[in-house]
Amino acid sequence: MNSMVVESGTGTDAPVLRATRALLAVFGVLTFLAVAALFVRPDTTDRFFAWTIQPPVTAAFLGAAYAAGCTLVVLSLRASVWVNARAALVTILVFTALTLWATLVHRDRFHFGDDKVVARGAAWFWLVVYVVVPVALAGVLVLQARTSGADAPRGRPLPRWLAAALAVEGAMMLIIGLSLFVRPGLVTVWPWFLTALTSRAIGAWLIAFGVAAVAALVENDLSRLRASAVAYLVFAVAELVVVLRFAHTLRWDATSTWVYLAFLILVAGTAAAGVRLTAAVRPDRADPTEPTPRPGHPTGPIRPGPSDRAH
């Protein structure tokens, strides 16, 4: 059976192009490397990363965000039809474009001329990645838009309470993310100290996740949002791990720290609910309540046979 038919229930759905899949695979490897450099070893960015990130809790925050991004990419690679990978590509494009802008504005902070060979190589590698990837993503999105095929009908919309939670969380991340990115230093109530560059780096991730929340509301179909839901949960859990790991760094005497912690718990709850709901939806059936046919049993409605009509 054709894989596109299995996933969507129709034979007319636009497929995920090989170029799209290849780009996702490359970005998945890159995000994994970022997780290793930032989340695993956040205190070694002066030697092994593109720029020195202080305090280490900021590096760990970014590493946790990259872990969510890596999850999103890996799960999106499993999609065979475009509608199930579209939200992920848009989210990645937003993040990489914003990160490129922040890199160019703060290029003096990067290790381009550092004496440490690894750090200098990491800086130039970072620049190449964030120049090439957003351009390639934009090109892939254009190609996907021109690919023949239509979206499968929505099978199961988001419950109203889940849509409301995503709307609130997405709005908060967009507002705070834009504030951190556009006016570094404007948000003075962040739980720990941020430089102008790290403010924009964190802002880029918050904006990207805010866009992902908006994309989920626009798609409004649980069968299309499995990858996004799992990545959202990874983001919340990983950031909670960062809070526990660097509890000594956070300003617990500030209300903002407790608001930040409460927000992460709220996101984790919303994401966990989303993961559970999307797991119950088969993307190959428009109606998730329809029972799965057993081998040898008819897949359509049962009609009376001649003997039944005789009675």
C-alpha positions as CSV (number, residue, x, y, z in Angstrom):
1,M,0.0,0.0,0.0
2,N,1.3,3.5,-0.8
3,S,2.8,5.2,2.2
4,M,1.0,8.4,1.4
5,V,-2.4,6.7,1.4
6,V,-1.6,5.0,4.7
7,E,-0.8,8.3,6.5
8,S,-3.5,10.5,5.2
9,G,-6.3,8.4,3.8
10,T,-6.3,9.9,0.3
11,G,-4.1,9.5,-2.7
12,T,-3.9,13.2,-3.5
13,D,-1.9,14.5,-0.6
14,A,1.2,16.5,-1.3
15,P,4.3,14.3,-0.3
16,V,7.3,15.4,1.7
17,L,10.0,16.0,-1.0
18,R,13.4,14.3,-0.8
19,A,15.0,17.7,-0.6
20,T,12.8,18.5,2.5
21,R,13.7,15.2,4.1
22,A,17.4,15.7,3.4
23,L,17.4,19.2,4.9
24,L,15.5,17.9,8.0
25,A,18.1,15.2,8.5
26,V,21.0,17.6,8.3
27,F,19.3,20.0,10.7
28,G,18.6,17.1,13.0
29,V,22.3,16.3,13.2
30,L,23.2,19.9,13.9
31,T,20.7,20.3,16.7
32,F,22.0,17.1,18.3
33,L,25.5,18.5,18.3
34,A,24.1,21.7,19.9
35,V,22.5,19.6,22.6
36,A,25.8,17.9,23.3
37,A,27.7,21.2,23.5
38,L,25.2,23.2,25.5
39,F,22.9,21.0,27.5
40,V,25.5,18.3,28.4
41,R,28.5,20.6,28.9
42,P,27.2,24.2,29.4
43,D,30.3,25.3,31.3
44,T,32.7,24.7,28.3
45,T,31.4,27.1,25.7
46,D,34.6,29.2,25.9
47,R,36.5,26.3,24.4
48,F,34.0,24.2,22.4
49,F,31.3,26.5,21.2
50,A,30.8,29.4,18.8
51,W,30.7,32.0,21.5
52,T,31.2,32.1,25.3
53,I,27.9,31.8,27.1
54,Q,27.7,33.0,30.7
55,P,26.2,32.1,33.0
56,P,26.1,28.4,32.2
57,V,22.4,28.2,32.9
58,T,21.8,30.2,29.7
59,A,23.8,27.6,27.7
60,A,21.7,24.8,29.4
61,F,18.5,26.7,28.5
62,L,19.5,26.9,24.9
63,G,20.6,23.3,24.9
64,A,17.2,22.2,26.2
65,A,15.5,24.2,23.5
66,Y,17.8,22.5,20.9
67,A,16.7,19.1,22.4
68,A,13.1,20.0,21.6
69,G,14.1,21.2,18.1
70,C,16.0,17.9,17.5
71,T,12.9,16.0,18.6
72,L,10.7,18.0,16.3
73,V,13.0,17.3,13.4
74,V,13.4,13.6,14.0
75,L,9.7,13.0,14.4
76,S,8.9,15.1,11.3
77,L,11.2,12.9,9.3
78,R,8.7,10.1,9.7
79,A,6.0,12.1,7.9
80,S,5.4,11.0,4.3
81,V,2.8,13.8,3.5
82,W,3.6,17.5,3.6
83,V,0.7,18.5,5.8
84,N,2.2,16.5,8.7
85,A,5.6,18.2,8.5
86,R,4.5,21.8,7.5
87,A,4.3,23.3,11.0
88,A,7.8,22.0,11.8
89,L,9.4,23.5,8.7
90,V,7.8,26.9,9.4
91,T,8.9,26.8,13.0
92,I,12.5,25.9,12.1
93,L,12.6,28.7,9.4
94,V,11.6,31.3,11.9
95,F,14.2,30.2,14.5
96,T,17.1,30.0,12.0
97,A,16.3,33.3,10.4
98,L,16.1,35.1,13.8
99,T,19.3,33.4,14.9
100,L,21.1,34.5,11.8
101,W,20.1,38.1,12.4
102,A,21.3,37.9,16.0
103,T,24.6,36.4,14.9
104,L,25.3,39.2,12.4
105,V,24.4,41.9,14.9
106,H,26.6,40.5,17.6
107,R,29.4,39.0,15.4
108,D,32.0,40.6,17.7
109,R,31.0,38.2,20.5
110,F,31.8,35.1,18.4
111,H,35.1,33.2,18.4
112,F,36.0,34.1,14.8
113,G,39.5,35.1,15.7
114,D,40.0,33.1,18.8
115,D,43.3,31.4,19.6
116,K,41.5,28.2,20.4
117,V,41.2,26.2,17.2
118,V,38.0,24.3,18.2
119,A,36.2,27.5,19.3
120,R,37.2,29.4,16.2
121,G,36.1,26.5,14.0
122,A,32.8,26.3,15.9
123,A,32.2,30.0,15.2
124,W,32.7,29.8,11.5
125,F,30.7,26.5,11.3
126,W,27.9,28.3,13.2
127,L,27.9,31.1,10.7
128,V,27.8,28.9,7.7
129,V,25.0,26.8,9.1
130,Y,22.8,29.8,9.9
131,V,23.4,31.4,6.5
132,V,22.7,28.2,4.5
133,V,19.9,26.6,6.5
134,P,17.3,29.5,6.4
135,V,17.9,30.1,2.7
136,A,17.6,26.3,2.0
137,L,14.4,26.1,4.2
138,A,12.8,29.0,2.3
139,G,13.6,27.3,-1.0
140,V,12.2,24.0,0.2
141,L,9.0,25.7,1.4
142,V,8.6,27.2,-2.1
143,L,9.1,23.8,-3.7
144,Q,6.6,22.2,-1.3
145,A,4.0,24.9,-2.0
146,R,4.3,24.1,-5.7
147,T,4.0,20.4,-5.3
148,S,0.8,19.0,-6.6
149,G,-1.6,17.6,-4.0
150,A,-4.2,18.7,-1.5
151,D,-4.4,18.6,2.3
152,A,-6.3,15.7,3.7
153,P,-9.5,16.6,5.5
154,R,-9.1,17.4,9.1
155,G,-9.8,14.3,11.2
156,R,-10.1,15.5,14.7
157,P,-9.9,19.2,15.8
158,L,-8.2,20.3,19.0
159,P,-10.4,20.3,22.0
160,R,-11.4,23.8,23.0
161,W,-9.5,23.7,26.3
162,L,-6.3,22.6,24.6
163,A,-6.7,25.3,21.9
164,A,-7.2,27.9,24.6
165,A,-4.2,26.8,26.6
166,L,-2.0,26.9,23.4
167,A,-3.3,30.3,22.6
168,V,-2.4,31.7,26.0
169,E,1.0,30.0,26.1
170,G,1.8,30.9,22.5
171,A,0.9,34.6,23.1
172,M,3.0,34.7,26.2
173,M,6.0,33.2,24.5
174,L,5.6,35.6,21.5
175,I,5.3,38.7,23.7
176,I,8.3,37.8,25.9
177,G,10.3,36.4,23.0
178,L,9.8,39.6,20.9
179,S,10.7,41.7,23.9
180,L,13.9,39.8,24.5
181,F,14.8,39.8,20.8
182,V,13.9,43.4,19.8
183,R,14.9,45.2,23.0
184,P,17.5,43.2,24.9
185,G,17.5,44.5,28.5
186,L,13.9,45.5,28.4
187,V,12.8,42.4,30.2
188,T,14.7,42.9,33.4
189,V,12.7,40.3,35.4
190,W,14.2,37.3,33.7
191,P,15.2,34.7,36.4
192,W,18.9,35.1,35.6
193,F,21.2,37.6,34.0
194,L,21.2,37.9,30.2
195,T,23.5,39.7,27.8
196,A,22.2,41.3,24.6
197,L,23.3,38.3,22.6
198,T,21.9,35.6,25.0
199,S,18.7,37.7,25.3
200,R,18.2,37.5,21.5
201,A,19.2,33.8,21.4
202,I,16.5,32.9,24.0
203,G,14.1,35.3,22.4
204,A,14.5,33.5,19.0
205,W,13.6,30.2,20.6
206,L,10.5,31.6,22.5
207,I,9.3,33.3,19.3
208,A,9.8,30.0,17.4
209,F,7.7,28.1,20.0
210,G,5.1,30.8,20.0
211,V,4.9,30.4,16.2
212,A,4.6,26.7,16.6
213,A,1.7,27.2,19.0
214,V,0.0,29.4,16.4
215,A,0.7,26.8,13.7
216,A,-1.0,24.2,15.8
217,L,-4.1,26.3,16.1
218,V,-4.1,27.0,12.4
219,E,-3.7,23.3,11.5
220,N,-6.4,22.4,14.2
221,D,-6.0,18.7,13.6
222,L,-4.5,16.3,16.2
223,S,-3.4,13.9,13.5
224,R,-1.0,16.6,12.1
225,L,0.5,17.6,15.4
226,R,2.1,14.5,16.9
227,A,5.7,15.7,16.4
228,S,4.9,19.2,17.7
229,A,3.3,17.9,20.8
230,V,6.2,15.6,21.7
231,A,8.7,18.4,21.0
232,Y,6.7,20.8,23.2
233,L,6.8,18.2,26.0
234,V,10.6,17.7,25.6
235,F,11.0,21.5,25.8
236,A,9.1,21.9,29.0
237,V,10.7,18.8,30.8
238,A,14.2,19.7,29.7
239,E,13.8,23.3,30.9
240,L,12.5,22.1,34.2
241,V,15.6,19.9,34.5
242,V,17.7,23.1,33.9
243,V,15.8,24.8,36.7
244,L,16.7,21.9,39.1
245,R,20.2,21.7,37.9
246,F,20.9,25.4,38.2
247,A,18.6,26.2,41.1
248,H,21.5,28.0,42.9
249,T,21.8,30.4,40.0
250,L,18.1,31.5,39.8
251,R,16.8,34.5,41.8
252,W,14.3,32.8,44.1
253,D,13.6,36.1,45.9
254,A,12.1,37.5,42.7
255,T,8.5,36.8,41.7
256,S,9.5,36.4,38.1
257,T,11.4,33.1,38.9
258,W,8.2,31.6,40.4
259,V,6.2,32.8,37.4
260,Y,8.7,31.2,35.1
261,L,8.6,27.9,37.0
262,A,4.8,27.9,37.0
263,F,4.7,28.6,33.3
264,L,7.0,25.7,32.5
265,I,4.8,23.4,34.6
266,L,1.7,24.7,32.7
267,V,3.5,24.1,29.4
268,A,4.4,20.6,30.5
269,G,0.8,19.8,31.4
270,T,-0.5,21.1,28.1
271,A,2.1,19.2,26.2
272,A,1.5,16.0,28.0
273,A,-2.2,16.3,27.2
274,G,-1.4,17.0,23.6
275,V,0.9,13.9,23.4
276,R,-1.8,11.7,24.9
277,L,-4.5,13.0,22.5
278,T,-2.3,12.8,19.4
279,A,-1.3,9.2,20.3
280,A,-5.0,8.2,20.2
281,V,-5.4,9.5,16.7
282,R,-4.5,7.4,13.7
283,P,-3.4,9.8,10.9
284,D,-4.7,7.3,8.2
285,R,-8.3,7.7,9.3
286,A,-10.4,10.8,9.1
287,D,-12.6,9.6,11.9
288,P,-10.4,8.5,14.9
289,T,-13.5,7.0,16.6
290,E,-13.9,4.5,13.8
291,P,-12.7,1.0,14.9
292,T,-9.7,-0.5,13.1
293,P,-10.9,-3.3,10.8
294,R,-9.5,-6.7,11.5
295,P,-8.0,-8.8,8.7
296,G,-10.7,-10.6,6.7
297,H,-13.4,-8.2,7.9
298,P,-15.1,-5.5,5.8
299,T,-13.8,-2.0,6.1
300,G,-17.1,-0.3,5.1
301,P,-20.6,-0.3,6.6
302,I,-22.2,-3.7,6.8
303,R,-25.1,-4.1,4.3
304,P,-27.7,-6.8,4.6
305,G,-27.2,-9.8,2.3
306,P,-29.9,-11.6,0.3
307,S,-30.7,-14.0,3.2
308,D,-31.0,-11.0,5.6
309,R,-33.4,-9.2,3.3
310,A,-35.5,-12.4,2.9
311,H,-36.3,-12.1,6.6
